[in-house]
Structure formats: structure tokens, C-alpha cells
Amino acid sequence: MNDKIREYEVNGNQKLTLPLLSIQQMEIATDDQAVEYVKEVIHHEHSYGYPLIEMYKKNGIILHPIDATNAHVLLVINKSSVLGTLAIFNHVYNRIGYNLIIDGSTVLRSPFTNPLDNPDEEMPEQLQPQVELMDNSSNDDFPQSVNSKQIKTNVVGMEVA
């Protein structure tokens, strides 16, 4: 794609607009280490087909390397610092002739809010921890010395590995 294209239509008919790079961001994008990172980390041959979800915590984006020169942007947090990081990656990809795909299957989402930031604001019911007491006294698998009550936490209804 042309480096001049800065607006993309993404999932949910949303518009993702990449900011213009500042001088400092341009220095990062033109540094040899940025090129090395794209070529040897993101497009390492063992990465093909595996979304790089570890990028989410540090960069706020998830890339999915498809092959040696193409990667799909799966998720972008709609925050100025994240969009700036994506603009840097976009510039690096264009500069070295790689393709960073931002399209209708790219998800642009709002940042998570931390309920601890606003302690006066009530947490939505589906995010409140649920505690369930289970009576194990009738279960013959447990010896009598084991407590008859067990606490089971279920934060959002599913277990995460």
C-alpha cells in the first residue's frame, strides 16, 4: 500500500486513521533495528500462521504474520500512542517492501477501563466476581478431614489458560 494512505475502513464500518509520524517516530521507523525487528522477530519463519498476541501487552496491537513479507493487523486499541506505534510499523513495512494488511477484519476497540481507577463507579454486573459455595459433604471421594465447603471463583463465566 501507498505510505500516503492513512485511513482504513476496519471491522464494524469504523475508520482507523494513522497519525503522521513525528520526527522522533520517523527516526525509530528508519532505524535499522526496526527493520531487523520486523524481519527477524515478526516474520521469523516459525511465526507464520501464529498471531503475535504478546505484542498486545507492550504495543496494544496484535499482528498475524502470514508469510515472509505479509502480516495482517488483527487488533488495534484506539489510543493515540497505539496508533502512533502502528504508524511506525506501517512505515517500516512500506519502506522495506513488506505488506501490513489493515482491512475489514481488523478490530479497532476502545481501551479497557480499570474499575480500580474510579472506585466510586460501580462495576458492571457481568464483571463482578462471583463466589459459589459447593457442599462436598456428600462426596465420597473426599476424606472426612477435608472441609465440607469449597469456594469456587468464576469471574466472567469462563476459564482462561
VMD Tcl script that builds the backbone (N, CA, C; Angstrom):
set m [mol new atoms 483]
animate dup $m
set s [atomselect $m all]
$s set {name element resname resid chain x y z} {
  {N N MET 1 A 0.816 -1.181 0.000}
  {CA C MET 1 A 0.000 0.000 0.000}
  {C C MET 1 A 0.861 1.247 0.000}
  {N N ASN 2 A 0.315 2.292 -0.510}
  {CA C ASN 2 A 0.985 3.568 -0.562}
  {C C ASN 2 A 1.128 4.128 0.848}
  {N N ASP 3 A 2.294 4.634 1.185}
  {CA C ASP 3 A 2.537 5.181 2.524}
  {C C ASP 3 A 1.681 6.417 2.775}
  {N N LYS 4 A 1.145 7.024 1.729}
  {CA C LYS 4 A 0.302 8.211 1.867}
  {C C LYS 4 A -1.081 7.840 2.389}
  {N N ILE 5 A -1.509 6.583 2.223}
  {CA C ILE 5 A -2.815 6.155 2.709}
  {C C ILE 5 A -2.735 6.036 4.215}
  {N N ARG 6 A -3.567 6.794 4.906}
  {CA C ARG 6 A -3.538 6.789 6.364}
  {C C ARG 6 A -4.880 6.417 6.958}
  {N N GLU 7 A -5.918 6.298 6.140}
  {CA C GLU 7 A -7.237 5.965 6.658}
  {C C GLU 7 A -7.684 4.624 6.084}
  {N N TYR 8 A -8.170 3.773 6.977}
  {CA C TYR 8 A -8.593 2.428 6.605}
  {C C TYR 8 A -9.977 2.167 7.169}
  {N N GLU 9 A -10.801 1.456 6.408}
  {CA C GLU 9 A -12.085 1.004 6.928}
  {C C GLU 9 A -11.853 -0.361 7.559}
  {N N VAL 10 A -12.208 -0.479 8.843}
  {CA C VAL 10 A -11.973 -1.708 9.575}
  {C C VAL 10 A -13.306 -2.290 10.041}
  {N N ASN 11 A -13.239 -3.367 10.793}
  {CA C ASN 11 A -14.415 -4.079 11.270}
  {C C ASN 11 A -15.441 -3.137 11.888}
  {N N GLY 12 A -16.716 -3.426 11.616}
  {CA C GLY 12 A -17.797 -2.611 12.179}
  {C C GLY 12 A -17.955 -1.271 11.486}
  {N N ASN 13 A -17.499 -1.149 10.253}
  {CA C ASN 13 A -17.554 0.103 9.485}
  {C C ASN 13 A -16.905 1.278 10.221}
  {N N GLN 14 A -15.882 0.980 11.002}
  {CA C GLN 14 A -15.141 2.027 11.690}
  {C C GLN 14 A -13.997 2.494 10.809}
  {N N LYS 15 A -13.533 3.697 11.062}
  {CA C LYS 15 A -12.382 4.249 10.358}
  {C C LYS 15 A -11.183 4.272 11.295}
  {N N LEU 16 A -10.078 3.720 10.825}
  {CA C LEU 16 A -8.824 3.762 11.558}
  {C C LEU 16 A -7.921 4.719 10.789}
  {N N THR 17 A -7.509 5.793 11.449}
  {CA C THR 17 A -6.644 6.772 10.800}
  {C C THR 17 A -5.294 6.775 11.492}
  {N N LEU 18 A -4.262 6.486 10.727}
  {CA C LEU 18 A -2.898 6.504 11.265}
  {C C LEU 18 A -2.406 7.945 11.310}
  {N N PRO 19 A -1.800 8.341 12.419}
  {CA C PRO 19 A -1.294 9.710 12.521}
  {C C PRO 19 A -0.034 9.895 11.678}
  {N N LEU 20 A 0.247 11.152 11.365}
  {CA C LEU 20 A 1.523 11.460 10.724}
  {C C LEU 20 A 2.625 11.224 11.752}
  {N N LEU 21 A 3.756 10.741 11.295}
  {CA C LEU 21 A 4.862 10.446 12.202}
  {C C LEU 21 A 5.580 11.729 12.611}
  {N N SER 22 A 5.877 11.812 13.896}
  {CA C SER 22 A 6.693 12.919 14.392}
  {C C SER 22 A 8.139 12.666 13.968}
  {N N ILE 23 A 8.999 13.622 14.210}
  {CA C ILE 23 A 10.418 13.439 13.867}
  {C C ILE 23 A 11.007 12.283 14.665}
  {N N GLN 24 A 10.662 12.192 15.952}
  {CA C GLN 24 A 11.172 11.113 16.792}
  {C C GLN 24 A 10.663 9.754 16.295}
  {N N GLN 25 A 9.385 9.681 15.932}
  {CA C GLN 25 A 8.828 8.424 15.408}
  {C C GLN 25 A 9.463 8.061 14.069}
  {N N MET 26 A 9.738 9.057 13.251}
  {CA C MET 26 A 10.382 8.802 11.957}
  {C C MET 26 A 11.788 8.251 12.155}
  {N N GLU 27 A 12.492 8.738 13.174}
  {CA C GLU 27 A 13.825 8.210 13.470}
  {C C GLU 27 A 13.743 6.735 13.863}
  {N N ILE 28 A 12.724 6.389 14.641}
  {CA C ILE 28 A 12.526 4.983 15.031}
  {C C ILE 28 A 12.198 4.140 13.808}
  {N N ALA 29 A 11.314 4.646 12.965}
  {CA C ALA 29 A 10.857 3.893 11.790}
  {C C ALA 29 A 11.951 3.707 10.746}
  {N N THR 30 A 12.943 4.570 10.739}
  {CA C THR 30 A 14.017 4.451 9.738}
  {C C THR 30 A 15.276 3.810 10.307}
  {N N ASP 31 A 15.225 3.441 11.582}
  {CA C ASP 31 A 16.364 2.805 12.228}
  {C C ASP 31 A 16.499 1.358 11.755}
  {N N ASP 32 A 17.729 0.887 11.615}
  {CA C ASP 32 A 17.974 -0.484 11.176}
  {C C ASP 32 A 17.416 -1.515 12.165}
  {N N GLN 33 A 17.349 -1.161 13.444}
  {CA C GLN 33 A 16.802 -2.089 14.431}
  {C C GLN 33 A 15.314 -2.348 14.202}
  {N N ALA 34 A 14.590 -1.348 13.714}
  {CA C ALA 34 A 13.167 -1.533 13.415}
  {C C ALA 34 A 12.997 -2.517 12.263}
  {N N VAL 35 A 13.836 -2.378 11.253}
  {CA C VAL 35 A 13.797 -3.301 10.113}
  {C C VAL 35 A 14.150 -4.708 10.576}
  {N N GLU 36 A 15.185 -4.823 11.398}
  {CA C GLU 36 A 15.596 -6.122 11.918}
  {C C GLU 36 A 14.478 -6.755 12.744}
  {N N TYR 37 A 13.780 -5.963 13.545}
  {CA C TYR 37 A 12.678 -6.480 14.358}
  {C C TYR 37 A 11.569 -7.041 13.473}
  {N N VAL 38 A 11.201 -6.304 12.441}
  {CA C VAL 38 A 10.148 -6.768 11.532}
  {C C VAL 38 A 10.576 -8.041 10.818}
  {N N LYS 39 A 11.780 -8.050 10.291}
  {CA C LYS 39 A 12.239 -9.205 9.516}
  {C C LYS 39 A 12.538 -10.430 10.366}
  {N N GLU 40 A 13.177 -10.235 11.519}
  {CA C GLU 40 A 13.667 -11.387 12.272}
  {C C GLU 40 A 12.816 -11.788 13.471}
  {N N VAL 41 A 11.924 -10.901 13.907}
  {CA C VAL 41 A 11.049 -11.265 15.022}
  {C C VAL 41 A 9.640 -11.524 14.503}
  {N N ILE 42 A 9.047 -10.516 13.879}
  {CA C ILE 42 A 7.666 -10.679 13.405}
  {C C ILE 42 A 7.597 -11.706 12.280}
  {N N HIS 43 A 8.527 -11.627 11.342}
  {CA C HIS 43 A 8.472 -12.527 10.183}
  {C C HIS 43 A 9.465 -13.681 10.275}
  {N N HIS 44 A 9.796 -14.069 11.480}
  {CA C HIS 44 A 10.613 -15.261 11.666}
  {C C HIS 44 A 9.816 -16.445 11.113}
  {N N GLU 45 A 10.476 -17.382 10.465}
  {CA C GLU 45 A 9.762 -18.486 9.807}
  {C C GLU 45 A 8.885 -19.300 10.743}
  {N N HIS 46 A 9.178 -19.298 12.039}
  {CA C HIS 46 A 8.358 -20.054 12.987}
  {C C HIS 46 A 7.123 -19.274 13.436}
  {N N SER 47 A 7.008 -18.000 13.011}
  {CA C SER 47 A 5.859 -17.172 13.399}
  {C C SER 47 A 4.701 -17.273 12.420}
  {N N TYR 48 A 4.952 -17.740 11.202}
  {CA C TYR 48 A 3.896 -17.758 10.188}
  {C C TYR 48 A 2.696 -18.551 10.692}
  {N N GLY 49 A 1.531 -17.950 10.587}
  {CA C GLY 49 A 0.308 -18.621 10.972}
  {C C GLY 49 A -0.062 -18.443 12.426}
  {N N TYR 50 A 0.820 -17.866 13.228}
  {CA C TYR 50 A 0.542 -17.678 14.651}
  {C C TYR 50 A 0.417 -16.192 14.963}
  {N N PRO 51 A -0.746 -15.759 15.428}
  {CA C PRO 51 A -0.872 -14.343 15.826}
  {C C PRO 51 A 0.095 -14.025 16.965}
  {N N LEU 52 A 0.717 -12.880 16.891}
  {CA C LEU 52 A 1.692 -12.467 17.891}
  {C C LEU 52 A 0.961 -11.705 19.003}
  {N N ILE 53 A 0.269 -12.471 19.840}
  {CA C ILE 53 A -0.550 -11.849 20.878}
  {C C ILE 53 A 0.281 -11.190 21.971}
  {N N GLU 54 A 1.544 -11.586 22.097}
  {CA C GLU 54 A 2.391 -10.962 23.109}
  {C C GLU 54 A 2.651 -9.484 22.794}
  {N N MET 55 A 2.417 -9.068 21.560}
  {CA C MET 55 A 2.577 -7.656 21.190}
  {C C MET 55 A 1.487 -6.791 21.820}
  {N N TYR 56 A 0.376 -7.416 22.188}
  {CA C TYR 56 A -0.753 -6.659 22.729}
  {C C TYR 56 A -0.372 -5.933 24.013}
  {N N LYS 57 A 0.271 -6.630 24.924}
  {CA C LYS 57 A 0.594 -6.025 26.221}
  {C C LYS 57 A 1.556 -4.849 26.076}
  {N N LYS 58 A 2.538 -4.975 25.206}
  {CA C LYS 58 A 3.551 -3.925 25.056}
  {C C LYS 58 A 3.110 -2.826 24.091}
  {N N ASN 59 A 2.464 -3.222 22.970}
  {CA C ASN 59 A 2.171 -2.266 21.905}
  {C C ASN 59 A 0.692 -1.944 21.708}
  {N N GLY 60 A -0.211 -2.761 22.236}
  {CA C GLY 60 A -1.636 -2.517 22.036}
  {C C GLY 60 A -2.154 -2.972 20.691}
  {N N ILE 61 A -1.363 -3.783 19.997}
  {CA C ILE 61 A -1.784 -4.327 18.709}
  {C C ILE 61 A -1.483 -5.823 18.676}
  {N N ILE 62 A -2.177 -6.524 17.802}
  {CA C ILE 62 A -1.863 -7.930 17.546}
  {C C ILE 62 A -1.669 -8.079 16.047}
  {N N LEU 63 A -0.499 -8.572 15.663}
  {CA C LEU 63 A -0.191 -8.836 14.257}
  {C C LEU 63 A -0.204 -10.337 14.013}
  {N N HIS 64 A -0.568 -10.703 12.802}
  {CA C HIS 64 A -0.597 -12.104 12.396}
  {C C HIS 64 A 0.282 -12.238 11.149}
  {N N PRO 65 A 1.530 -12.695 11.325}
  {CA C PRO 65 A 2.395 -12.877 10.157}
  {C C PRO 65 A 1.875 -14.020 9.291}
  {N N ILE 66 A 1.642 -13.730 8.028}
  {CA C ILE 66 A 1.076 -14.712 7.105}
  {C C ILE 66 A 2.174 -15.472 6.380}
  {N N ASP 67 A 3.201 -14.754 5.979}
  {CA C ASP 67 A 4.336 -15.371 5.294}
  {C C ASP 67 A 5.554 -14.473 5.493}
  {N N ALA 68 A 6.555 -14.623 4.661}
  {CA C ALA 68 A 7.825 -13.911 4.851}
  {C C ALA 68 A 7.704 -12.396 4.715}
  {N N THR 69 A 6.682 -11.889 4.015}
  {CA C THR 69 A 6.594 -10.444 3.796}
  {C C THR 69 A 5.215 -9.841 4.067}
  {N N ASN 70 A 4.244 -10.630 4.480}
  {CA C ASN 70 A 2.891 -10.119 4.704}
  {C C ASN 70 A 2.425 -10.407 6.127}
  {N N ALA 71 A 1.819 -9.399 6.741}
  {CA C ALA 71 A 1.249 -9.568 8.081}
  {C C ALA 71 A -0.100 -8.855 8.109}
  {N N HIS 72 A -1.015 -9.434 8.841}
  {CA C HIS 72 A -2.353 -8.877 8.980}
  {C C HIS 72 A -2.485 -8.259 10.367}
  {N N VAL 73 A -3.046 -7.065 10.446}
  {CA C VAL 73 A -3.302 -6.436 11.728}
  {C C VAL 73 A -4.653 -6.956 12.205}
  {N N LEU 74 A -4.650 -7.701 13.328}
  {CA C LEU 74 A -5.883 -8.282 13.843}
  {C C LEU 74 A -6.606 -7.359 14.811}
  {N N LEU 75 A -5.863 -6.703 15.685}
  {CA C LEU 75 A -6.466 -5.894 16.741}
  {C C LEU 75 A -5.638 -4.657 16.995}
  {N N VAL 76 A -6.340 -3.527 17.161}
  {CA C VAL 76 A -5.691 -2.260 17.479}
  {C C VAL 76 A -6.521 -1.585 18.568}
  {N N ILE 77 A -5.869 -1.169 19.643}
  {CA C ILE 77 A -6.549 -0.405 20.678}
  {C C ILE 77 A -6.591 1.053 20.211}
  {N N ASN 78 A -7.767 1.644 20.265}
  {CA C ASN 78 A -7.972 3.003 19.768}
  {C C ASN 78 A -7.461 4.019 20.795}
  {N N LYS 79 A -6.159 4.193 20.766}
  {CA C LYS 79 A -5.468 5.086 21.691}
  {C C LYS 79 A -4.346 5.743 20.894}
  {N N SER 80 A -4.095 7.022 21.112}
  {CA C SER 80 A -3.132 7.739 20.272}
  {C C SER 80 A -1.747 7.106 20.275}
  {N N SER 81 A -1.281 6.635 21.437}
  {CA C SER 81 A 0.058 6.032 21.477}
  {C C SER 81 A 0.110 4.736 20.668}
  {N N VAL 82 A -0.973 3.959 20.695}
  {CA C VAL 82 A -1.034 2.707 19.933}
  {C C VAL 82 A -1.098 2.998 18.441}
  {N N LEU 83 A -1.902 3.970 18.062}
  {CA C LEU 83 A -1.996 4.327 16.644}
  {C C LEU 83 A -0.661 4.859 16.136}
  {N N GLY 84 A 0.091 5.560 16.987}
  {CA C GLY 84 A 1.424 6.017 16.615}
  {C C GLY 84 A 2.374 4.850 16.391}
  {N N THR 85 A 2.286 3.837 17.265}
  {CA C THR 85 A 3.113 2.640 17.105}
  {C C THR 85 A 2.760 1.916 15.809}
  {N N LEU 86 A 1.461 1.797 15.520}
  {CA C LEU 86 A 1.043 1.149 14.280}
  {C C LEU 86 A 1.514 1.943 13.067}
  {N N ALA 87 A 1.506 3.264 13.162}
  {CA C ALA 87 A 2.004 4.106 12.061}
  {C C ALA 87 A 3.496 3.858 11.825}
  {N N ILE 88 A 4.247 3.648 12.914}
  {CA C ILE 88 A 5.681 3.333 12.780}
  {C C ILE 88 A 5.841 1.997 12.062}
  {N N PHE 89 A 5.111 0.966 12.521}
  {CA C PHE 89 A 5.187 -0.333 11.859}
  {C C PHE 89 A 4.790 -0.211 10.391}
  {N N ASN 90 A 3.738 0.536 10.106}
  {CA C ASN 90 A 3.280 0.711 8.729}
  {C C ASN 90 A 4.374 1.328 7.861}
  {N N HIS 91 A 5.069 2.322 8.407}
  {CA C HIS 91 A 6.153 2.961 7.665}
  {C C HIS 91 A 7.300 1.982 7.398}
  {N N VAL 92 A 7.658 1.209 8.420}
  {CA C VAL 92 A 8.745 0.227 8.257}
  {C C VAL 92 A 8.363 -0.783 7.177}
  {N N TYR 93 A 7.153 -1.310 7.248}
  {CA C TYR 93 A 6.701 -2.289 6.259}
  {C C TYR 93 A 6.772 -1.712 4.853}
  {N N ASN 94 A 6.270 -0.507 4.666}
  {CA C ASN 94 A 6.303 0.115 3.340}
  {C C ASN 94 A 7.724 0.363 2.872}
  {N N ARG 95 A 8.576 0.784 3.777}
  {CA C ARG 95 A 9.967 1.110 3.430}
  {C C ARG 95 A 10.735 -0.107 2.939}
  {N N ILE 96 A 10.464 -1.287 3.520}
  {CA C ILE 96 A 11.219 -2.484 3.117}
  {C C ILE 96 A 10.462 -3.339 2.090}
  {N N GLY 97 A 9.315 -2.842 1.638}
  {CA C GLY 97 A 8.568 -3.561 0.604}
  {C C GLY 97 A 7.701 -4.686 1.141}
  {N N TYR 98 A 7.406 -4.690 2.430}
  {CA C TYR 98 A 6.511 -5.682 3.023}
  {C C TYR 98 A 5.093 -5.130 3.012}
  {N N ASN 99 A 4.133 -5.967 3.311}
  {CA C ASN 99 A 2.732 -5.564 3.275}
  {C C ASN 99 A 2.092 -5.764 4.645}
  {N N LEU 100 A 1.620 -4.683 5.251}
  {CA C LEU 100 A 0.893 -4.715 6.515}
  {C C LEU 100 A -0.583 -4.507 6.177}
  {N N ILE 101 A -1.368 -5.555 6.340}
  {CA C ILE 101 A -2.762 -5.535 5.906}
  {C C ILE 101 A -3.660 -5.019 7.030}
  {N N ILE 102 A -4.338 -3.914 6.752}
  {CA C ILE 102 A -5.327 -3.338 7.659}
  {C C ILE 102 A -6.615 -3.292 6.857}
  {N N ASP 103 A -7.609 -4.105 7.280}
  {CA C ASP 103 A -8.816 -4.212 6.466}
  {C C ASP 103 A -10.056 -4.444 7.323}
  {N N GLY 104 A -11.116 -4.925 6.710}
  {CA C GLY 104 A -12.391 -5.127 7.380}
  {C C GLY 104 A -12.379 -6.171 8.478}
  {N N SER 105 A -11.343 -6.984 8.547}
  {CA C SER 105 A -11.282 -7.951 9.645}
  {C C SER 105 A -10.359 -7.473 10.771}
  {N N THR 106 A -9.823 -6.274 10.630}
  {CA C THR 106 A -9.047 -5.654 11.702}
  {C C THR 106 A -10.029 -5.048 12.705}
  {N N VAL 107 A -9.843 -5.362 13.971}
  {CA C VAL 107 A -10.737 -4.856 15.013}
  {C C VAL 107 A -10.095 -3.649 15.692}
  {N N LEU 108 A -10.830 -2.544 15.695}
  {CA C LEU 108 A -10.423 -1.332 16.402}
  {C C LEU 108 A -11.314 -1.241 17.630}
  {N N ARG 109 A -10.719 -1.325 18.798}
  {CA C ARG 109 A -11.546 -1.320 20.002}
  {C C ARG 109 A -11.050 -0.285 21.000}
  {N N SER 110 A -11.967 0.122 21.856}
  {CA C SER 110 A -11.646 1.080 22.914}
  {C C SER 110 A -10.766 0.400 23.953}
  {N N PRO 111 A -9.958 1.197 24.639}
  {CA C PRO 111 A -9.144 0.613 25.716}
  {C C PRO 111 A -10.041 0.096 26.841}
  {N N PHE 112 A -9.566 -0.935 27.528}
  {CA C PHE 112 A -10.269 -1.415 28.714}
  {C C PHE 112 A -10.184 -0.334 29.783}
  {N N THR 113 A -11.251 -0.178 30.511}
  {CA C THR 113 A -11.193 0.728 31.646}
  {C C THR 113 A -10.937 -0.104 32.886}
  {N N ASN 114 A -10.169 0.437 33.784}
  {CA C ASN 114 A -9.845 -0.258 35.016}
  {C C ASN 114 A -10.797 0.236 36.105}
  {N N PRO 115 A -11.674 -0.643 36.631}
  {CA C PRO 115 A -12.614 -0.202 37.651}
  {C C PRO 115 A -11.926 0.324 38.903}
  {N N LEU 116 A -10.671 -0.027 39.116}
  {CA C LEU 116 A -9.943 0.458 40.283}
  {C C LEU 116 A -9.545 1.931 40.132}
  {N N ASP 117 A -9.564 2.441 38.876}
  {CA C ASP 117 A -9.262 3.853 38.650}
  {C C ASP 117 A -10.371 4.749 39.201}
  {N N ASN 118 A -11.628 4.274 39.165}
  {CA C ASN 118 A -12.776 5.014 39.660}
  {C C ASN 118 A -13.502 4.164 40.701}
  {N N PRO 119 A -13.026 4.148 41.938}
  {CA C PRO 119 A -13.623 3.259 42.940}
  {C C PRO 119 A -15.079 3.598 43.257}
  {N N ASP 120 A -15.517 4.845 42.993}
  {CA C ASP 120 A -16.907 5.225 43.264}
  {C C ASP 120 A -17.859 4.680 42.210}
  {N N GLU 121 A -17.339 4.368 41.034}
  {CA C GLU 121 A -18.167 3.863 39.945}
  {C C GLU 121 A -18.400 2.375 40.144}
  {N N GLU 122 A -19.648 1.958 40.016}
  {CA C GLU 122 A -19.970 0.551 40.237}
  {C C GLU 122 A -19.567 -0.294 39.035}
  {N N MET 123 A -19.006 -1.461 39.313}
  {CA C MET 123 A -18.567 -2.390 38.291}
  {C C MET 123 A -19.790 -3.036 37.630}
  {N N PRO 124 A -19.810 -3.175 36.278}
  {CA C PRO 124 A -20.922 -3.861 35.629}
  {C C PRO 124 A -21.097 -5.258 36.208}
  {N N GLU 125 A -22.354 -5.706 36.304}
  {CA C GLU 125 A -22.654 -6.984 36.952}
  {C C GLU 125 A -21.899 -8.152 36.336}
  {N N GLN 126 A -21.761 -8.180 35.001}
  {CA C GLN 126 A -21.101 -9.319 34.363}
  {C C GLN 126 A -19.612 -9.371 34.668}
  {N N LEU 127 A -19.018 -8.284 35.199}
  {CA C LEU 127 A -17.598 -8.293 35.532}
  {C C LEU 127 A -17.345 -8.498 37.016}
  {N N GLN 128 A -18.406 -8.513 37.816}
  {CA C GLN 128 A -18.228 -8.708 39.250}
  {C C GLN 128 A -17.869 -10.157 39.534}
  {N N PRO 129 A -16.899 -10.369 40.425}
  {CA C PRO 129 A -16.540 -11.748 40.785}
  {C C PRO 129 A -17.731 -12.452 41.414}
  {N N GLN 130 A -17.898 -13.689 41.052}
  {CA C GLN 130 A -18.979 -14.495 41.607}
  {C C GLN 130 A -18.357 -15.589 42.455}
  {N N VAL 131 A -18.881 -15.753 43.648}
  {CA C VAL 131 A -18.387 -16.793 44.539}
  {C C VAL 131 A -19.515 -17.774 44.769}
  {N N GLU 132 A -19.212 -19.039 44.578}
  {CA C GLU 132 A -20.213 -20.086 44.737}
  {C C GLU 132 A -19.709 -21.069 45.780}
  {N N LEU 133 A -20.529 -21.341 46.758}
  {CA C LEU 133 A -20.162 -22.329 47.766}
  {C C LEU 133 A -20.689 -23.681 47.328}
  {N N MET 134 A -19.821 -24.664 47.378}
  {CA C MET 134 A -20.209 -26.016 46.974}
  {C C MET 134 A -20.154 -26.916 48.194}
  {N N ASP 135 A -21.184 -27.706 48.393}
  {CA C ASP 135 A -21.220 -28.627 49.524}
  {C C ASP 135 A -20.633 -29.956 49.077}
  {N N ASN 136 A -19.479 -30.299 49.647}
  {CA C ASN 136 A -18.812 -31.554 49.289}
  {C C ASN 136 A -19.017 -32.629 50.342}
  {N N SER 137 A -19.895 -32.389 51.322}
  {CA C SER 137 A -20.034 -33.338 52.427}
  {C C SER 137 A -20.590 -34.679 51.983}
  {N N SER 138 A -21.347 -34.692 50.886}
  {CA C SER 138 A -21.907 -35.963 50.426}
  {C C SER 138 A -21.002 -36.676 49.428}
  {N N ASN 139 A -19.857 -36.096 49.107}
  {CA C ASN 139 A -18.970 -36.666 48.112}
  {C C ASN 139 A -18.038 -37.663 48.787}
  {N N ASP 140 A -18.095 -38.929 48.387}
  {CA C ASP 140 A -17.274 -39.980 48.983}
  {C C ASP 140 A -15.813 -39.919 48.541}
  {N N ASP 141 A -15.511 -39.101 47.517}
  {CA C ASP 141 A -14.138 -39.000 47.029}
  {C C ASP 141 A -13.244 -38.239 47.995}
  {N N PHE 142 A -13.824 -37.431 48.882}
  {CA C PHE 142 A -13.043 -36.632 49.806}
  {C C PHE 142 A -13.020 -37.283 51.172}
  {N N PRO 143 A -11.880 -37.338 51.822}
  {CA C PRO 143 A -11.827 -37.863 53.189}
  {C C PRO 143 A -12.587 -36.925 54.137}
  {N N GLN 144 A -13.020 -37.436 55.262}
  {CA C GLN 144 A -13.806 -36.669 56.219}
  {C C GLN 144 A -13.040 -35.482 56.775}
  {N N SER 145 A -11.705 -35.530 56.768}
  {CA C SER 145 A -10.921 -34.435 57.338}
  {C C SER 145 A -10.914 -33.188 56.453}
  {N N VAL 146 A -11.346 -33.300 55.187}
  {CA C VAL 146 A -11.374 -32.163 54.272}
  {C C VAL 146 A -12.583 -31.310 54.604}
  {N N ASN 147 A -12.415 -29.983 54.539}
  {CA C ASN 147 A -13.534 -29.078 54.819}
  {C C ASN 147 A -14.720 -29.427 53.940}
  {N N SER 148 A -15.906 -29.222 54.468}
  {CA C SER 148 A -17.098 -29.577 53.714}
  {C C SER 148 A -17.519 -28.483 52.749}
  {N N LYS 149 A -16.909 -27.305 52.791}
  {CA C LYS 149 A -17.236 -26.217 51.876}
  {C C LYS 149 A -16.020 -25.909 51.015}
  {N N GLN 150 A -16.280 -25.597 49.734}
  {CA C GLN 150 A -15.208 -25.243 48.811}
  {C C GLN 150 A -15.617 -23.965 48.114}
  {N N ILE 151 A -14.710 -23.033 47.986}
  {CA C ILE 151 A -15.012 -21.784 47.306}
  {C C ILE 151 A -14.555 -21.910 45.859}
  {N N LYS 152 A -15.457 -21.529 44.948}
  {CA C LYS 152 A -15.148 -21.579 43.532}
  {C C LYS 152 A -15.363 -20.175 42.973}
  {N N THR 153 A -14.320 -19.581 42.396}
  {CA C THR 153 A -14.481 -18.240 41.823}
  {C C THR 153 A -14.732 -18.387 40.333}
  {N N ASN 154 A -15.599 -17.538 39.849}
  {CA C ASN 154 A -15.951 -17.535 38.434}
  {C C ASN 154 A -16.095 -16.069 38.046}
  {N N VAL 155 A -15.038 -15.484 37.494}
  {CA C VAL 155 A -15.021 -14.047 37.265}
  {C C VAL 155 A -15.917 -13.631 36.113}
  {N N VAL 156 A -15.755 -14.210 34.961}
  {CA C VAL 156 A -16.583 -13.832 33.825}
  {C C VAL 156 A -17.222 -15.024 33.145}
  {N N GLY 157 A -17.299 -16.140 33.793}
  {CA C GLY 157 A -18.004 -17.277 33.228}
  {C C GLY 157 A -17.179 -18.207 32.391}
  {N N MET 158 A -15.880 -17.987 32.292}
  {CA C MET 158 A -15.052 -18.910 31.528}
  {C C MET 158 A -13.659 -18.961 32.132}
  {N N GLU 159 A -13.024 -20.073 31.906}
  {CA C GLU 159 A -11.700 -20.278 32.454}
  {C C GLU 159 A -10.674 -19.863 31.406}
  {N N VAL 160 A -9.634 -19.223 31.827}
  {CA C VAL 160 A -8.587 -18.783 30.909}
  {C C VAL 160 A -7.317 -19.555 31.229}
  {N N ALA 161 A -6.705 -20.077 30.177}
  {CA C ALA 161 A -5.477 -20.853 30.377}
  {C C ALA 161 A -4.311 -19.955 30.615}
}
mol reanalyze $m
mol bondsrecalc $m
mol representation Tube
mol addrep $m
